Amino acid sequence: QVQLVESGGGLVQPGGSLRLSCAASGFTFSNSRMNWYRQAPGKEREWVAAISNTGGITNYADSVKGRFTISRDNAKNTVYLQMNNLNPEDTAVYYCKEQWLTDWGQGTQVTVSS
């Protein structure tokens, strides 16, 4: 079955950085467009970034453009989210998701606070 395991979250000060990872299994990762989403307390889940199956095409939400970078390693079935210059508005649980499947992982908590 599909498994998505996010990791790398934590508490970071404003202006800091974190790198999230998502290890995927149960589907053909190298054929799959992958996405990162996030959900802040009391808010709807929102799309953050996407990457094509080869990694050649990336897209970002306006709120993170220029600060976040999505990447992938198809040999490791893993997608990453490098987050720089974090601010309190980035506080959320972050999830990865395959483009067309309905499965979600447990997410990883990112808290930006001084």
N, C-alpha and C positions, 0 to 999 in steps of 0.2 A: 504494500500500500504506500501511498504518498506520505513522505515525512519531510518536514521542514523544521530545522532546529536553528534558531537564531541565538547569537551570543555576542558578547562584547560590550553590552551596555554598562552603565554605571553612573556615578555622580561626578560631574565635572563643573569647573567654574566657568563663568561667562568668558568667551574668547578661547576656550580650550578646544581640544579635539578628541574624537573617539573613532575607532574603526569597528564597525559591526560586521559579523560574518553570518552566513546562512548556509548550512550544509543540507543539501537536498538528496533525496533518494526516492525510488519508486516510480520514476518516469525517466524518459530520455532527456537528461539535463542539457546535453549539447545541442538539442533541437529546439530548446525552449527559450522564449523571451521571458525574462524575469523582472519582477517589480519589487520595490520597497514601498511600504505604506506605513503610516503612523496614526496613532489615536491618542489625543491628549485628553485629560480628564474632562468629562462633560461635553466632549465634542465628537462629531462624526469621524470615522476613519477616513483619512485622506491619502491620496496617492502622492508619493514623494519623487520616485525616479524609476526608470526602466532601462533595460539593456537588451539588445538583440542577442540572438543565440550565439553569434560569433564574437560579440563584444564590439562590433564596429559601429553600432549606432546606439547612442544614449540620449535620453530625454529627462528633463527635470521640471519639477514644479517651480514656478517663479520664486516662491518663498525660499528655496534652497539653492537656486542657480548661482554658480560662482563660489559656493561654500562647500557643497557636497559633491562627491565623485563616486559613481557606481562602477564597479568592475566585476570581472568573473574569472574563474579558473576552471575550465571545463574538465581538466584532468583530475581535479579534486571535487567536482560537482558542488562548487561553492561560489556564492555571489557575495560581494562585499559592498559596504557603504562607508566610505571615508568621509567623516564630518568634521569640518574645520570652522573656526570662528563661531562656535556655538553660542546661542543666546537662550534666555529663559523660555522663549516661545517655541523652542525646539523640544522642550520637555514632553515626552510621550512614550508610549510603548510602540516599538518599531517591529514590523512584521515583513517577511518576504513572502512572495506568492508567484507561482507560475501564471503566465498570462491567461490561460484558458481553464485551468483546473480550479475547483472551488475550495481546495484545502488550504488551511492556514496553520502556521506553527503557533507556538505558545507566546512568541514575542520576546523582546528584550527591552527592559526599562532603561530609558535615558533621562536623567535628571540634570538640568543645568541650573545651578544655584550657587550663590556665593555664601 
